[in-house]
Amino acid sequence: MRLEPISWEKTPSAEFPYEAEHEGKKLSIRINDFPEEPFYTLFVDLELAENFDDWPKNWKRPK
């Protein structure tokens, strides 16, 4: 999923600041307790999909 281009939208949540829809699925990004944990967690339809530290180049964050 991190290789596919995704445009993210801001949310009012500090813990889950980004969300998107991709191929009919709801995506959410959680900010974790870095450096004890990976920086980000990706959720797909509210289920944990993967943890990662570097924002994928194909993903566009809102300004």
N, C-alpha and C positions, 0 to 999 in steps of 0.2 A: 504494500500500500504506500510506503514512503517513496517509491519511485514514480508514482502517478501524480500529475499536477492537481493540486487541490487549493481552492481559494477559501480561506478561513474568514469568519466574521467574529467580531468582539462580542463578548457577553458581559453582563454586569458582575459576574462572579470573579473574585480574585483567585480562587482555587482552580476553577475551570474557565479560563479567560477566552478560549477559542472554541468555536463549533463550526461544523460544516455538514453538508449532505453530499454523499458520494455513492453513486450507483444504488440509490434508494436506501442507503443506510445513514443513520445519524452518527457523526463523528464528534468526539469531544477530546480536548486536551486538558490534562490536569498538570499543574505545576507542583512538583514534589519538594521535599525537604533536602535540597541539594547542599552539600556534597555527600551526605549520608545515603541518599537515594539517587537514582537517575533523575536528571533535571525534569523530563517530561514523561507522561504516560498517555498513550493513545487508548481511548475507549471507542468501541464500535457497537452501536446499539446498546449502550450502557454496560458492556462487558469489556474487561481489560483485554486489550489486544497485544500491546507491547510497550516496553520502556525504552527510552533513548535519551541521549544527551545533546546531540547536535540537530538543529532544525533542518529538515530536508530542503535541499535547494529547489526542488520542484513545488514546494508548498509556499503559498503567498499569504503572509500575515497582513492583517489590516493595519493601516497607519493611524 
